[in-house]
């Protein structure tokens, strides 16, 4: 709440901030809305290209800031157009993608189980059934996901899953015991 | 005032976002309990502030930025230190900007002491609302603000569904990348086969089917003989192999006019080198010399009075070869040549073209050899297939040696020439002029019909047609051949001979009816050449009596043949009689099976009168008119 509160922070200025949560930010001001006290900063001013990291920060969490320099307005007010249809499409796509990814995550399973699932999914089609990993729609691997827990499917498929499971477990152990 | 295109209604319209607030499922962490509590006040305040909505430029900017974030993956930091990650869905723009996220999850839980245990479970993502008072900051990565308007941008990354236009029309500057050659990384270990699998020597012991069966238990039903000629493996295998290799070498060593062939064989095309890639490697067929020769040929034909050829080679298809044998003049020759060409197969067409060219040029062909060669060429041509000729050529090669190479398909010519020398002696006996007959059929027919026709002077009855010459050249031709040596045997004669083996005769002359014309028999295939007893020819001829009625008034021509064979035009029946495969100049070349497989169904046609019989066999695509007198 100290520092920048109450000041009219000019658009285009490059600041270096520190928040009360310990984050250090450096960026260019895009906007500052006084009523809501939100400061919009565009990070990475040195980075080229249209894509930047945007940060909306509640100004009352700024611990202190340093005014670095003045630069020009990053957005041209006359050219601000929003493609709503595109936005909605993007949102839908993101949601779809997120749902797909969410399905890969087991609910109520341990992180170890999740990493096993992830490892298996690299080479085999797998999906969750509660806390059971179902491979190729026929082989089921239940907790604690050891080779003994591999049940079902044709003998060939079963063996294959066992082998892969074994292999992945070993790899996980080697990678990071912990 | 900034211009913001928000007419369509902001996705974060008040009512909408408020509704979201109400429907928020709820949060798990303690910090989120405040969310629900604060829902109603927000609602109220939203309404309350709606009237007095500030319209400052800075607020507009903020709203703009937030709008750009919709659909973006963001991280929201809240007061208690937790971090929530989700897809930005809406905000309360008229209020205090609380954040609505979809598919949100708490990544870092600040409120609960960190306890790491194996039984930590991962929560399912769900919509979340973060009230303004909890909000500390919102982080969004890789947001592009000013380029939102670009159409391509909006369809940027849809990883799951991409339509072609999106993929191909990536407007946003995928400029030329600096291409670097691929180097295998560390984790590309098992690609030994990448190392030039063809560099290794051919492993004759490798049997893919064996391996497949061993590895995967797959039993193969592959039978090589289904796809290629059955090799007779026996004591003669070696010799045959040697001969075959020899022929192959010769073929490959030939000079050729064809660009592609030349390149394959390693010859640098002796013409101009101003050929661009397209001419060199395109598969489009351009005008070949042969077609261009047509015009020349006729005019030059007269020059060669040899006449000969009495259309013998008369390829049935062309049917133009109706000149009587007596007409041993340029015209006839021409006609025969025409016919020949008309009926010959494409290969022979080319050959003929060469011949004609040679003839036309008349140049360089001054040498006796050449002329004789030409003639022999003609004769040689009659064989239906090049390789047949070649085989013959090989045999004769030593005899004739290579004539002076002509620019045009010399090899073929000379080979043929050589062959023809021998063939001259052979086939000429055939009565020759057989408008209907074509290709080998002619030869066969003619040979057999020589007694019938007798048009030509006795001449060579030496029917020993290893080469089925359109014997049509008949004795007259032969005689002429002798006499004509000094001057170019009319390309016609050659042509006619050559045409024997091709189905099309670009130089076909106008067909004139020859009442005594022998019927056409489709020429034989390669196998014919292999080892065919003369008798077979004669046999065939009988049946083929009625074969080719190309444009002939059948009644007359067919007359004699009717006597000894029911008149039904059925090449297949004819084929049945002889073991060889006949090549119908008009029709497709049937494989061995056609011959071997008897077609009994055709036989019972025999009883039918000629008219009907002919009607039945129309599948042959040979057009003919049957006139029964």
Interface residues (C-beta under 8 A of the other chain):
Chain A: X11 X19 X21 X23 X30 X31 X32 X33 X34 X35 X36 X38 X40 X42 X50 X51 X52 X53 X54 X55 X56 X57 X58 X61 X74 X75 X76 X77 X78 X79 X80 X81 X82 X83 X84 X85 X86 X87 X88 X89 X90 X91 X92 X93 X94 X95 X96 X97 X98 X99 X100 X102 X105 X106 X107 X108 X109 X110 X111 X112 X114
Chain B: X2 X3 X4 X5 X6 X8 X11 X54 X56 X57 X58 X59 X61 X62 X64 X65 X66 X67 X68 X69 X70 X71 X72 X73 X77 X81 X87 X89 X96 X97 X102 X103 X118 X119 X120 X121 X122 X123 X124 X125 X132 X135 X136 X137 X138 X139 X140 X141 X142 X143 X144 X145 X146 X147 X148 X149 X151 X153 X154 X155 X156 X157 X158 X159 X160 X161
